[in-house]
Amino acid sequence: MIRLLVALLLLAAAPAAAQVAPSPEETAGYRGLHRAALDDDAASIRRLIAEGAGLNARDRRRRTATILAAFASADAALKALAKGGADMNAQDWQGYDVVTIAAVAGDLALMSLALDLGNRPDLIHTNWDGNALIAASELGHAEIVRRLIAAGAPLDHVNNLGWTALLEAVILGDGGPTHQATVQALVAAGADQKITDRDGRTPRDHAAARGFDAILAILDDGG
């Protein structure tokens, strides 16, 4: 229980949504592909690539143009960058990639586009040794979770807090409709309900302790 309380306090200070978007000062200073990505300016991206711009150049926080396109929800820019050969699996200094940034933002269209363009669904970010599926599950982004599962995201990856996507959906969720739908998607896909946290508690144990009757019914029904 003590370990769980410590983990919850840590996450309260830095939840999945703690990805760091460019500051106004950083945004004002961007040039070239980084600027074009933020502006969703596909024509400029194509021109800059033809002129030999460095596709995978990074800012001081190791953000590439693709990562800035993710923060800007810039679909056209992302397509142009991918077509030009940009690394779709680039990660910033915290290990966040386009898919994970879009998953946290609840941006299904951009995340699906990134997956279609070659962004892997199983990348691990260094902030919590988590992945896009765990982050989306914590936030109750059920449609995002379904899309990641369909793309082959690992259902039972355990982050450095000792939690899977299913555990996070219960422990950090509110038990409401979106987290119910998230748990439903995970369980239906075969997420392992027997994996416990570091205190030996299962998702069912946590759901019972929090009075999440609807989630208990989903867990007991097996999806």
N, C-alpha and C positions, 0 to 999 in steps of 0.2 A: 504493500500500500504506500509506503514511504517513497519507493521508486516511482510509482505512478504519480504521486503528488508533485515530485520534483520535475518529472517529464511534462506535466501539465503546466507548471509554472514557466518552464523554459519555452514551451510552445505559445503561451500567452504573450511572451515577449517577442517571439519570432515565429509566427504561424506560417503555413504554406504560402500565404500571400505575401511573405516578406521578400519576395524578389524585388530587386532594386531597379526601377526604371530610370532612364537618364534624367538627371536634374535639369532645371531650366538653364543653368549655366553651361552644362555639358551640351544640351540641345542647341544652344546658341552658337557653340563653337564647332559643330560638325560641318564638314565639307565633303565633297566627293560622293562616294557610294553611301557613306553613312547618312549624309544629308538627304540624298535621293531616296534612300530606304524609308526614312522617317516621313518624307513627303509623299510616299507612294508614287514616285515619279519613275515609272517603268521606262519611259523614253530616255531619260537621262541615264538610267542604269545601263541600258543597252549601249548608249554612246560612250559612257565611261569605260565599259568593258572593252569595247572596240579600240579604245585609246590605250588600253593596257593597265587599267586601274587594278590595284591589288584586291582581288575578290574577297580574301579572308583576312584583310587588315583588321586590327583590333584597337579599341580605345583603351584607356587606362584601366578599365574594369573588364578587359578582354571581351568586350562586345563586338561581334562582327556586324556587318550590314544585315545579315539574315536575322540576327537577334533583335536589332533595332526595328526591323520590319515586323517582328512578332509583337513587340511592345506597342507599335503603332497600328496593329491589325491591318497591315498593308499587303493585301492579297496580290495585287498586280506587281508590286515590288518583289515580293517573295518569288513569284513565278519567274520574273526576269532574272533574278539572281540565280535561281536553280538552273534555268536554261543556260546561263552563262558559265555554269560549273562551280558555283559556290558550294562550300561544305555545308550540307544540310544538317549535319550532326554536330556542328560547332557548339561549344558551351562557354558561358561566361565564367567569371572568376569563382562563382558559387556552384558551377556545374549545371546551370539552367540552360536548356536548349529551347528551340522554337515550340516543340510539342508541349513541353512542360509549362512554358510561359502562357501558351494559349489555353492549356487545360486549367490552370489556376484562374485565368481571366474568364473562363466559361465560354470561350470563343470557339464553338464547335466547327464553324466553317473554316477558320484559319488552321485549326489543329488538323482537320481532315485533309486540307490542302497540303500541309507540311508532311503528313504521312504519305500522301500520294506522290509527293516530290522526293521521297526517300529518307525522311527523318525517322529514325528508329523509335519504336515505342517503349524500348526497354532501357534507355539510358539512365544512369544513376547520377543524381546530383550530389555534390559534396556537402551541401548544407546540413542535411539530415540523413545522408546515404539513402534517400528516398527516390521515388520516381514519379512520373506523371500520374499513374494510376492511384498511388497513395494520396497524392495531393488532391486530385479530383474527388476521391472518395471522402476525404476529410471534409471537403466543402459541400458535399452533396450534389455534385454536378453529374447527375445520373446519365444524361445523354452522352456526355464526355466519357464516362466510365464504360458505357456500352461500346462506344466507338473504339476505345483503347483495347478493350477485351477482344473485339473482332479483329483488331490489327495484330494481336498476339502479345499484348503486354503481359508480363509475368504476374499471375494472380497472387502468388504467395511470397513475394519478395518481402524480407524483413528489414526495416530501417534500423538506424542506430539507437532508436528508442525501444526496439524490440517489438515493433508493431507492423502488422500487415495492413493492406488496404481495408480489409474487413474489420480488423480491430480499430483502425482509425475512424472508420465510418460510424462505429458505435461509441467509441470513447470520446471523440471530439465532435460528433454530430449532435443534433438537437432532438433526434427521434421523430422528427416531422416527416411530411410526405416526400421531400426530396431525398432525405437520408434513408427512408424506407425503400424508395425506388433504387437507390444505390446499393443497399444491402441485397435487395432482390436480384439485381443484375449480377452481383458478385457471387452470390450463393448459387444462382441458376447456372453460372459458368463453371462452377466446381471449386470455388475458393474453399480452402481447408479450414473448417470450423474448429478443428482440434488444436491448431497452433495457438499457443498461449502467450500472454505477455510475460515479462520477467518475474512477475509475482505468481505465475501459474494460473492466471485467469483467462478463460476463453471469451470469445465475443458474446456467447450466451450469458456468461456470468456478469459481464458488464451491462448487458441489456436488462437483465433482471434487477441488478442493483440500481439502475437508473429509472426503472419503471417504464421501460419502452415495450409495452405489451405488443404493439403491432410488429415491431422488429423481432421480438421473441417468437411470434407466430410464423414469421418468414423463416427464421432459423430452424424452428422445429419442423416446419413443412419441407425444408430442404430446397426452397426456391420455387 
